[in-house]
Amino acid sequence: MSCFANKVRRPNERGKEEIRDRGSEVKTKLEKMFKDWEDQKEINHGRGRSDPITFTPTDATRVHFLHNGALVVQTVVAKNSLGRMLVDDRNSVNIIYGATYDKMGIEALMIPAMDPIYGITGDFIVPKGTIILITEMEEAPTIVRTPMEYLVVDKSSSYHGVLGRPVLIDLGAMIHTKFLCMKISTDWKIAMVRSNQSKSRTCYTNAMWKFVDREVNAIDVEMKEAPLDLERLDDRLKVKDEQMKK
């Protein structure tokens, strides 16, 4: 890729300039990052298989019924606490929205993306790039920590990001929409991540009541009073009287 072909000139100790190609250095870092990520994915796929995931009514002790809310959880992504992450198994990718990404101050390597992602209505957007970040999900005393791949999408949203099917598959996680929780198999026990109903409702309300400023063109119409035709009015009254007599 052309972005790896940047060359930097640096003076050496003897005062001469040396040309160092950063392409090989960046490529090596990316290869190591992807290898570590793939190794961690293999561990995630194999762990906790002997522990079945089950849901019981006690899992819903903190849930306020009746509800029609989404599963919104708190995660720690690259040491940044993100409290409005939407868990959506309809999404084939994990997403971090641009405004959130800019505030996180991440210095990790982001690979530029060229392929668009499509919504259910057929609309599409081209993400800024792909990035792998360490993500933590927890409910004390259990913490699940794993690298995850995200698409950075430069679009405003009431959510910080979206956790899609890759999270559920890589972690072997299952969600319960009614109980508003997600369970993950680990080496030592079943970890559970609960939804925050208050933040879920706030995000939904903000998304529904988000307006875009529009220009309104006012049209002034001059109203003129039409002259009254008395002869025509008399003719109509005569016709009406004759109809009533019949």
Phi, psi and omega in degrees: 000145185296332182291346179268359187263017179292140179241139182240132177263126179229137175285135177272186184296333182273003178088000179271156178268135176240143181260121181242121180279117182280350183302313182293325181293313180295319180298319179298317179297318180294319179298317178295320180298315180292324178296314178298323180293316180295321178298319180293324178296320178297321178296318181296319180295328185268347187274150171068016183290336181280349182258108180288146178265124178229156178238137179231162180303337178294340178291344184256021184295333182261002185270136177264115178263158351279147182218161174224041188270163177270164179272104181243117187241166176258132178229164173244111183247118181052045178068016176248127180280117180245111187267358182232063177259119181276127175266115185224107182285358174277344180275132179271359180222162171264141187230140165237128183281151189304317181298320177292316181300318181296324181283340183286336180062045184278135178253009180290163182283129177247129180271124179302142180247142180244335184278133179283159171247143187248146175265178183290340179268001180094351177288155184220163177212144178265117180292158179290325181174182179244139182215145179252123184229145176288127184237136179238136173230138188207156161213111189315139008262010186263132178235129176255122183232124184202151174284140180226147178266131180236149167262131177268115184248122182276077182210140181284147180200155175283350177260156173285327181182185183229131172259113185260201182300327179304325179294314182296323181286312183296323182268353185064038185267157176226145181244152175237108187294321182290318180276356178052056178209164178228135179244141184230133177280130175236180182293333187248331179195179176271119178271142180236134177243123184263153176276151175261104185296324181297313179291327178298315179292322179296316179297318180295317180296316179297323179291324182284327185256023179272117182250149175254133180299132180234148175278133180246122179265118179272135180248119178267124180244125179275118181270128178245138181278124181282143179292146182274124179267099184291322181296317180293325178293320177297319178299319181293322179292323179295318179296319180294321178296319179296323178293325181288325178294325179290000000 
